[in-house]
Amino acid sequence: MQYFVNVTFANIYRKPTFHCEVDTQAVLWEELQVEEKIESFYRVQTEDHYEGWINEHQVAVCHRPQEERRMVTALAQKVYNAPDASAEVMRTVGAGSTLPIVQEKNGWYEVLLPDEKRGFVPNEAFAPPPGFSRDGLLQIARRFLGVTYVWGGKTPFGLDCSGFVQLSLKLLGKNVRRDAWMQFEDSHPVSKSPKDARAGDLYFFSENGDKITHVAITMGGQKFIHARGMVRINSLKEDDPEFTPDLLHDFVEVRTFF
């Protein structure tokens, strides 16, 4: 038997209590490696290798599903208890979650949930994303404009800077590690000048010059899209109305996954 997230998303805490810092999140059907349990919290490792604590009431224990899994690409989609948009809602699922498909019929997918219940999702929630390309990444990234910044967030319901980059790339079929400094380590160097970035590259920043603390997706012309307060567009070009002088000061390097 395996452990899976049984809710839309679950916070992963630094300690076995709700009254502490959230480090990251895990999403519906994400598999968890359980290391220990203290009272109502499991110490787990997530699929992207983050360790922390999750409350037991957000977890289901079941066999790993054998059904084909498909990734939700709609930003937010309700799961119904019948193939009808007026039916009772069982869950809400966000882009990037993968659901086991039982069958398809009349424009609906019947899906399996971790608590072994079955629900229904309209076919359009699984619309194919753009191909893995620079333009495709910008198409995906723009869909998150206006989403609130949430520390530790990696879903369309709230994103931090590296969660935004991770989810945008995931929707293109590219899995990357969770934190900005990890993404810096794993990406390919391009330039020390922000002017050399092509659309789809990444800008990396450091507040103290010691550790990477922020990441953004470049759009060309020194514009970039990132999660800071909310997902928004800013610029490193001084004559641009969206110029952010503090981030120009903190700029470290252009890197890329292309």
Secondary structure, 3 states (H helix, E strand, C coil): CEEEECCCEEEEECCCCCCCCEEEEEECCCEEEEEEEECCEEEEECCCCCEEEEEHHHEEEECCCCCCEEECCCCEEEEECCCCCCCCEEEEEECCCEEEEEEEECCEEEEECCCCCEEEEEHHHHCCCCCCCHHHHHHHHHCCCCCEECCCCEECCEECHHHHHHHHHHCCCCCCCCCHHHHHHHCEEEECCHHHCCCCCEEEECCCCCCCCEEEEEEECCEEEEECCEEEEEECCCCCCCECHHHHHHEEEEEECC
